[in-house]
Amino acid sequence: MSSATSEATYVIVGGGLAGAKAVEGIRESDPDGSIVIVAAEEHIPYERPPLSKGVLKGDDTADSAFTHPQEWYAEQHVELRLGDAATAIDPAARTVTLASGATLGYDRLLLATGSTVRRLDVPGADLMDVLYLRTMGDSAALRSRLVAGSNVAVVGAGWIGLEVAAAARERGCEVTIVEPQASPLLGVVGERVGGWFADLHRAHGVDLRLGTGVDRFEGDGQVTGVVTSDGETIQADTVVVGVGITPTTALAEAAGLEVDNGVRCDASLRTSDPHIWAAGDVASWHSTTLGTHVRVEHWANAQDGGLAAGRSMAGQDVTYDPVPFFFSDQYDAGLEYAGYVPRGTDAEVVLRGDPATNEFMAFWVVPEGEGVRVLAGMHVNVWDTIDAVQQLVRNRTVVDRDRLADPDTALDSLAAPA
Ligand SMILES: Cc1cc2nc3c(=O)[nH]c(=O)nc-3n(C[C@H](O)[C@H](O)[C@H](O)COP(=O)(O)OP(=O)(O)OC[C@H]3O[C@@H](n4cnc5c(N)ncnc54)[C@H](O)[C@@H]3O)c2cc1C
């Protein structure tokens, strides 16, 4: 594709991290093209990880989550259309219609519409203080409920549920987690490492109810309890539901773009329409390293993917090929995970170090040749190791299982190509 010209009009739909980073990517090579960010929310773009950590606990202000200061958008000559969602895209006419009725023309369009929380459809779901956590407003509403001594029930032991549980404990709440599976994060880390998360939370006083779901919420206007599927009632002043998200693809589908667990893109993040790109949670891009389409619902992908999409839109030659990465913080456990284990893969978990010390690593491996190949790896409080994990995954290095498990064998020496 030819390089962008100063006459190009870029429209970015979605004012989250991916949308904001796309501006940086565009401006690297097109200082003059006109850029409009169309955002459903009233806020300038912000990062979401602090909403379940520092901002939720009250350690950080909400303002600290903004990706850029307000004046940056004016400096970059970006028009912000806040609180005015895109309602339709017409790829033939190359226009976007907004909720306000305005119509914007574009030469290049980015879909960075992120994800939408999955709602729990049980009796009592509409009671007051049955809450979800995705936006700044959600975080502020939840924070005001995290009062010492109050009872908080968390539904779902995924990343959001676990981080909320940790924040609520740190604010002195009594916390119960209800999770239908046998261990937290079962689908992501498996039972063994999931068991470590269970131990971590129990050690911090969380009451974990595993293997049971939610039958209904109780209360009269205000929620007062959660009735589990095995018939127990958990007292709750506040309920936080964290049962996953779905990519926000309605606009793309209605516009006739190819959608399959996210908006399908090639390795340059271009969709099935040559004038439309996608990035962040909503994009399912073709990963050269992994040889398949992947969609990642994490911060690093929104940041790096947004930047890459912006570059690609402005005519740079882009192959977006990261090893998927995410991080989480719970109590005094900081962790990073890199790699990709396709669903249904029968991966073995190799531990390096003793989980009981809260300083260990875990690898998800499959047998290959004389050893094993690392699909993904995670550390808990073993810092400066994630680059080596990414290298192991990217290089598809076959390693000796025992040396991988041995904390005295430098990871870098395993990761180096033979
Ligand atoms: C509470 C919380 C904690 C998290 N913690 C971590 C963490 O510790 N580590 C990690 O790696 N990841 C974390 N994540 C995930 C990470 O924040 C997301 O992957 C990231 O926000 C995705 O960025 P995005 O720009 O793709 O989408 P989003 O941040 O969802 O932004 C998309 C924006 O598009 C807007 N939009 C949607 N439809 C339209 C439309 N039609 N018109 C206009 N605008 C529209 C939405 O309102 C939204 O503001 C966390 C997420 C949450 C919610």
The ligand as an SDF file (V2000), in Angstrom:
LIG
                    3D

 53 58  0  0  0  0  0  0  0  0999 V2000
  -11.0580   -3.9440   35.3830 C   0  0  0  0  0  0  0  0  0  0  0  0
  -10.1020   -4.4550   34.3490 C   0  0  0  0  0  0  0  0  0  0  0  0
   -8.8300   -4.8300   34.7210 C   0  0  0  0  0  0  0  0  0  0  0  0
   -7.9180   -5.3030   33.7700 C   0  0  0  0  0  0  0  0  0  0  0  0
   -6.6780   -5.6850   34.1710 N   0  0  0  0  0  0  0  0  0  0  0  0
   -5.8050   -6.1570   33.2600 C   0  0  0  0  0  0  0  0  0  0  0  0
   -4.5000   -6.5710   33.6640 C   0  0  0  0  0  0  0  0  0  0  0  0
   -4.1460   -6.5360   34.8370 O   0  0  0  0  0  0  0  0  0  0  0  0
   -3.6470   -7.0200   32.7150 N   0  0  0  0  0  0  0  0  0  0  0  0
   -3.9930   -7.0810   31.4000 C   0  0  0  0  0  0  0  0  0  0  0  0
   -3.1730   -7.4910   30.5830 O   0  0  0  0  0  0  0  0  0  0  0  0
   -5.2340   -6.7000   30.9820 N   0  0  0  0  0  0  0  0  0  0  0  0
   -6.1370   -6.2390   31.8810 C   0  0  0  0  0  0  0  0  0  0  0  0
   -7.3990   -5.8640   31.4880 N   0  0  0  0  0  0  0  0  0  0  0  0
   -7.7590   -5.9620   30.0600 C   0  0  0  0  0  0  0  0  0  0  0  0
   -7.4010   -4.7020   29.2890 C   0  0  0  0  0  0  0  0  0  0  0  0
   -7.7810   -3.5630   30.0100 O   0  0  0  0  0  0  0  0  0  0  0  0
   -8.1160   -4.7230   27.9450 C   0  0  0  0  0  0  0  0  0  0  0  0
   -7.5670   -5.7810   27.2020 O   0  0  0  0  0  0  0  0  0  0  0  0
   -7.9770   -3.4110   27.1940 C   0  0  0  0  0  0  0  0  0  0  0  0
   -8.6870   -2.4040   27.8600 O   0  0  0  0  0  0  0  0  0  0  0  0
   -8.5000   -3.5230   25.7710 C   0  0  0  0  0  0  0  0  0  0  0  0
   -8.3730   -2.2840   25.1570 O   0  0  0  0  0  0  0  0  0  0  0  0
   -9.2360   -1.8990   23.8750 P   0  0  0  0  0  0  0  0  0  0  0  0
   -8.8310   -0.5200   23.5180 O   0  0  0  0  0  0  0  0  0  0  0  0
   -9.1700   -2.9720   22.8850 O   0  0  0  0  0  0  0  0  0  0  0  0
  -10.7500   -1.9080   24.3840 O   0  0  0  0  0  0  0  0  0  0  0  0
  -11.4700   -1.0920   25.5280 P   0  0  0  0  0  0  0  0  0  0  0  0
  -10.5390   -0.6740   26.5890 O   0  0  0  0  0  0  0  0  0  0  0  0
  -12.6530   -1.9190   25.9290 O   0  0  0  0  0  0  0  0  0  0  0  0
  -11.9770    0.2130   24.7860 O   0  0  0  0  0  0  0  0  0  0  0  0
  -12.9540    0.1550   23.7670 C   0  0  0  0  0  0  0  0  0  0  0  0
  -13.7840    1.3960   23.8190 C   0  0  0  0  0  0  0  0  0  0  0  0
  -14.6150    1.4050   22.6720 O   0  0  0  0  0  0  0  0  0  0  0  0
  -15.8660    1.9220   23.0350 C   0  0  0  0  0  0  0  0  0  0  0  0
  -16.8670    1.5190   22.0520 N   0  0  0  0  0  0  0  0  0  0  0  0
  -17.4500    0.3100   21.8870 C   0  0  0  0  0  0  0  0  0  0  0  0
  -18.3360    0.3500   20.8820 N   0  0  0  0  0  0  0  0  0  0  0  0
  -18.3050    1.6060   20.3960 C   0  0  0  0  0  0  0  0  0  0  0  0
  -18.9920    2.2720   19.3570 C   0  0  0  0  0  0  0  0  0  0  0  0
  -19.9230    1.6450   18.6080 N   0  0  0  0  0  0  0  0  0  0  0  0
  -18.7260    3.5680   19.1340 N   0  0  0  0  0  0  0  0  0  0  0  0
  -17.7930    4.2180   19.8770 C   0  0  0  0  0  0  0  0  0  0  0  0
  -17.1100    3.6440   20.8780 N   0  0  0  0  0  0  0  0  0  0  0  0
  -17.3660    2.3540   21.1270 C   0  0  0  0  0  0  0  0  0  0  0  0
  -16.0990    1.3430   24.4030 C   0  0  0  0  0  0  0  0  0  0  0  0
  -17.0620    2.0950   25.0930 O   0  0  0  0  0  0  0  0  0  0  0  0
  -14.7130    1.4690   25.0160 C   0  0  0  0  0  0  0  0  0  0  0  0
  -14.5590    2.6940   25.6770 O   0  0  0  0  0  0  0  0  0  0  0  0
   -8.3180   -5.3960   32.4180 C   0  0  0  0  0  0  0  0  0  0  0  0
   -9.6350   -5.0440   32.0520 C   0  0  0  0  0  0  0  0  0  0  0  0
  -10.5150   -4.5820   33.0050 C   0  0  0  0  0  0  0  0  0  0  0  0
  -11.9280   -4.2100   32.6160 C   0  0  0  0  0  0  0  0  0  0  0  0
  1  2  1  0
  2  3  1  0
  2 52  2  0
  3  4  2  0
  4  5  1  0
  4 50  1  0
  5  6  2  0
  6  7  1  0
  6 13  1  0
  7  8  2  0
  7  9  1  0
  9 10  1  0
 10 11  2  0
 10 12  1  0
 12 13  2  0
 13 14  1  0
 14 15  1  0
 14 50  1  0
 15 16  1  0
 16 17  1  0
 16 18  1  0
 18 19  1  0
 18 20  1  0
 20 21  1  0
 20 22  1  0
 22 23  1  0
 23 24  1  0
 24 25  2  0
 24 26  1  0
 24 27  1  0
 27 28  1  0
 28 29  2  0
 28 30  1  0
 28 31  1  0
 31 32  1  0
 32 33  1  0
 33 34  1  0
 33 48  1  0
 34 35  1  0
 35 36  1  0
 35 46  1  0
 36 37  1  0
 36 45  1  0
 37 38  2  0
 38 39  1  0
 39 40  1  0
 39 45  2  0
 40 41  1  0
 40 42  2  0
 42 43  1  0
 43 44  2  0
 44 45  1  0
 46 47  1  0
 46 48  1  0
 48 49  1  0
 50 51  2  0
 51 52  1  0
 52 53  1  0
M  END
$$$$
